[in-house]
Amino acid sequence: AVADALSRSGAGWAEPLFWAGLVTLVGPFTIRLASAGAARQERIGLVAVLGLMLYLVKIMHSPFGFTFSDELIHIYNAKGILQAGALFRENPILSVTALYPGLETTTAALASLSGLNAFGAGLLLVGAARLILTLALFLFYEQVGGSARVAGLATLLYMANSNFLYWGVQFSYESLALPLATLVLFAAARRESARNKTQRFGFTMIALLVIGAVVMTHHMSSYFLTAFLLIWALAPLLFRLTTTLIARKIVPWYTGQM
């Protein structure tokens, strides 16, 4: 917060102070997640708390209103839904955003139910999306990697990407669609290890419902999610085909049968 204030005043040492603040914040979490002694529940709590604390960094950047260019586009849509009570109203800045109203519709509903304005409801919604993202990432990595320690470190590594701090938590449709898409990946991975048909059906329904939410929220996220799921589905087939071809060519050559 001090670094933000100094930056606005033009102080030259605001940026080193900002990075020092990030190191102070992330450092203890990194040490604990890397340790072998932390329990699974603790690791889940650590990634969840760190994700939300990094979200607060963005809030301290602009605590009184949305200031990023994409945010101005989407808050226009949200306010239009609140005022007119209708979807798909024209947006003169970027018309495609009005066709994917998942973020704005949820924001408008939360504002109507809570009495908050669109800005306050948007902050809460994006914060909830950030929590979904960190937890879904952890559970997905744990499911694939088979280790809570690996899952914690992998989630921490994801948080190190440059878009995580600001771009991924701006009030924009991908800030909600990406966490939902990650939740789909976890549900699909968890479905593969389901113990019975009831669990498999449950995770299938979760995945289908959330896929629908992704489609209604952000077109690009739905495209990438579709591509990822197709690659995931085809990968075992391609692996078996490649293995068969290698076996037919290499094994006979090695045994002198060619």
Stockholm file with secondary structure:
# STOCKHOLM 1.0

chainA/1-258         AVADALSRSGAGWAEPLFWAGLVTLVGPFTIRLASAGAARQERIGLVAVLGLMLYLVKIMHSPFGFTFSDELIHIYNAKGILQAGALFRENPILSVTALYPGLETTTAALASLSGLNAFGAGLLLVGAARLILTLALFLFYEQVGGSARVAGLATLLYMANSNFLYWGVQFSYESLALPLATLVLFAAARRESARNKTQRFGFTMIALLVIGAVVMTHHMSSYFLTAFLLIWALAPLLFRLTTTLIARKIVPWYTGQM
#=GR chainA/1-258 SS CHHHHHHHTTCTTHHHHHHHHHHHHHHHHHHHHHSSSCCHHHHHHHHHHHHHHHHHHHHHHSTTSCCSHHHHHHHHHHHHHHHHCCSCCCCSSCGGGGGCCHHHHHHHHHHHHHCCCHHHHHHHHHHHHHHHHHHHHHHHHHHHHSCHHHHHHHHHHHHTSTTTTTGGGSSSHHHHHHHHHHHHHHHHHHHHTCSSHHHHHHHHHHHHHHHHHHHHHCHHHHHHHHHHHHHHHHHHHHHHHHHHHHHHHHHHHHHTCC
#=GC SS_cons         CHHHHHHHTTCTTHHHHHHHHHHHHHHHHHHHHHSSSCCHHHHHHHHHHHHHHHHHHHHHHSTTSCCSHHHHHHHHHHHHHHHHCCSCCCCSSCGGGGGCCHHHHHHHHHHHHHCCCHHHHHHHHHHHHHHHHHHHHHHHHHHHHSCHHHHHHHHHHHHTSTTTTTGGGSSSHHHHHHHHHHHHHHHHHHHHTCSSHHHHHHHHHHHHHHHHHHHHHCHHHHHHHHHHHHHHHHHHHHHHHHHHHHHHHHHHHHHTCC
//
